Amino acid sequence: MRAVLQRVQHAEVVADGAAVACIGKGILALVALSREDTSKDLQWMARKIVELRIFNDSEGKLNLSLQDTGGELLVVSQFTLYGDCRKGRRPSYSNAASPADAEKMYEDFVATVRRILPGVQTGKFQAMMDVSLTNDGPITLILDSSAIK
């Protein structure tokens, strides 16, 4: 499982011309599932995102997590994070989970995160979405659960 995290002042998802989700200060997480992901990957990623200390404390140091700050989380599926661009000019998505498997894992991931941090917002799975955000920092991080294997 891969995720790109962006600390945001605000983020919003629009699909089919309608607002789907909107958060204030927190994290926008773009997530992708691979063919090899298991529940262990989902649990690791959920904990990591919620507990990652990327918010400033009273001394201006990155010591606080979403849980500590009461920040919000917007999770958006983005299979293109598994795009392999090493050969040719068109990315290969052979390592990405199939749409059916990815949807099930995505739903399981969101449920796992919501057990830790209720009120998580989501995009619309497998839809063309307009995602807008105002970066805070900017702070952008890449997580990959393959690091735990």
C-alpha positions as CSV (number, residue, x, y, z in Angstrom):
1,M,0.0,0.0,0.0
2,R,1.2,3.5,-0.9
3,A,0.1,6.9,0.3
4,V,1.1,10.4,-0.4
5,L,0.2,12.6,2.6
6,Q,-0.1,16.3,2.4
7,R,-0.6,18.5,5.5
8,V,-3.4,20.9,4.5
9,Q,-5.2,24.0,5.7
10,H,-8.2,22.9,3.6
11,A,-9.0,20.1,1.1
12,E,-12.0,19.3,-1.0
13,V,-13.2,16.6,-3.4
14,V,-15.7,17.2,-6.2
15,A,-17.0,14.4,-8.4
16,D,-19.7,14.6,-11.0
17,G,-20.0,18.4,-10.3
18,A,-20.9,17.8,-6.7
19,A,-18.9,18.3,-3.5
20,V,-18.2,14.8,-2.1
21,A,-16.0,15.7,0.9
22,C,-14.3,18.7,2.5
23,I,-11.9,19.1,5.5
24,G,-10.2,21.9,7.3
25,K,-6.8,21.6,8.9
26,G,-5.4,18.1,8.7
27,I,-4.1,15.6,6.2
28,L,-5.1,14.7,2.6
29,A,-4.1,11.1,2.0
30,L,-3.9,9.8,-1.6
31,V,-3.8,6.0,-1.2
32,A,-3.3,3.1,-3.6
33,L,-3.6,-0.6,-3.0
34,S,-1.3,-3.2,-4.5
35,R,-2.0,-6.8,-5.5
36,E,0.1,-8.0,-2.6
37,D,-1.5,-6.0,0.2
38,T,-2.9,-7.7,3.2
39,S,-4.8,-6.6,6.3
40,K,-1.5,-6.1,8.0
41,D,-0.6,-3.4,5.4
42,L,-4.0,-1.7,5.9
43,Q,-3.6,-1.6,9.7
44,W,0.0,-0.4,9.5
45,M,-0.9,2.4,7.1
46,A,-4.0,3.5,9.1
47,R,-2.0,3.8,12.3
48,K,1.0,5.5,10.6
49,I,-1.2,8.2,9.0
50,V,-3.2,8.9,12.2
51,E,-0.1,8.8,14.6
52,L,2.5,10.5,12.3
53,R,3.8,13.5,14.1
54,I,3.7,16.2,11.4
55,F,2.0,19.1,13.2
56,N,3.7,21.8,15.2
57,D,3.7,21.8,19.0
58,S,3.8,25.0,21.1
59,E,7.5,25.3,20.3
60,G,7.1,25.0,16.6
61,K,8.4,21.5,16.4
62,L,6.8,18.7,14.5
63,N,5.7,16.7,17.5
64,L,1.9,16.3,17.2
65,S,-0.3,13.9,15.3
66,L,-3.8,14.1,13.9
67,Q,-5.0,12.5,17.1
68,D,-3.2,15.1,19.2
69,T,-4.5,18.1,17.3
70,G,-8.0,16.9,16.5
71,G,-7.1,17.5,12.8
72,E,-9.2,16.1,10.0
73,L,-8.4,13.4,7.4
74,L,-9.5,13.1,3.8
75,V,-8.7,9.8,2.1
76,V,-8.8,9.6,-1.7
77,S,-8.1,6.5,-3.7
78,Q,-5.5,7.0,-6.4
79,F,-4.3,3.8,-8.1
80,T,-1.8,5.8,-10.2
81,L,0.6,5.8,-7.3
82,Y,1.4,2.3,-8.5
83,G,2.2,3.5,-12.0
84,D,5.6,2.1,-13.1
85,C,7.2,4.5,-15.5
86,R,10.6,2.8,-15.9
87,K,9.9,1.5,-19.4
88,G,8.3,3.2,-22.4
89,R,6.2,6.3,-22.2
90,R,3.0,4.8,-20.8
91,P,2.9,3.8,-17.1
92,S,2.2,0.2,-16.3
93,Y,-0.2,-0.5,-13.5
94,S,0.5,-4.2,-13.2
95,N,1.3,-4.0,-9.5
96,A,-1.9,-2.2,-8.6
97,A,-4.7,-4.2,-7.2
98,S,-7.6,-5.1,-9.5
99,P,-10.5,-2.6,-9.3
100,A,-12.7,-5.1,-7.4
101,D,-10.0,-6.1,-5.0
102,A,-8.9,-2.5,-4.5
103,E,-12.4,-1.3,-3.7
104,K,-12.8,-4.0,-1.0
105,M,-9.4,-3.2,0.5
106,Y,-10.1,0.6,0.3
107,E,-13.3,0.2,2.2
108,D,-11.6,-2.0,4.8
109,F,-8.8,0.6,5.1
110,V,-11.3,3.4,5.6
111,A,-13.2,1.4,8.2
112,T,-9.9,0.7,10.0
113,V,-9.0,4.4,10.0
114,R,-12.4,5.3,11.3
115,R,-12.0,3.0,14.3
116,I,-9.0,5.1,15.2
117,L,-10.2,8.5,14.0
118,P,-14.0,8.9,13.6
119,G,-15.2,11.4,11.0
120,V,-12.8,10.5,8.3
121,Q,-13.9,11.9,4.9
122,T,-13.4,10.1,1.6
123,G,-13.4,10.7,-2.1
124,K,-15.5,8.6,-4.4
125,F,-13.9,5.3,-5.4
126,Q,-13.1,4.8,-9.1
127,A,-14.5,8.2,-10.0
128,M,-12.9,11.1,-11.9
129,M,-12.4,13.6,-9.1
130,D,-11.3,17.2,-8.8
131,V,-9.2,17.4,-5.6
132,S,-8.3,20.9,-4.4
133,L,-6.1,21.7,-1.4
134,T,-4.2,24.4,0.3
135,N,-0.9,23.0,1.5
136,D,0.2,23.8,5.0
137,G,4.0,24.1,5.2
138,P,4.1,22.6,2.6
139,I,4.6,19.2,4.2
140,T,4.3,16.2,1.8
141,L,5.3,12.6,2.7
142,I,5.3,9.3,0.9
143,L,4.5,6.1,2.8
144,D,4.9,2.6,1.5
145,S,3.8,-0.5,3.5
146,S,6.3,-2.7,1.6
147,A,8.9,-1.2,4.1
148,I,7.3,-3.4,6.8
149,K,7.8,-6.7,4.9
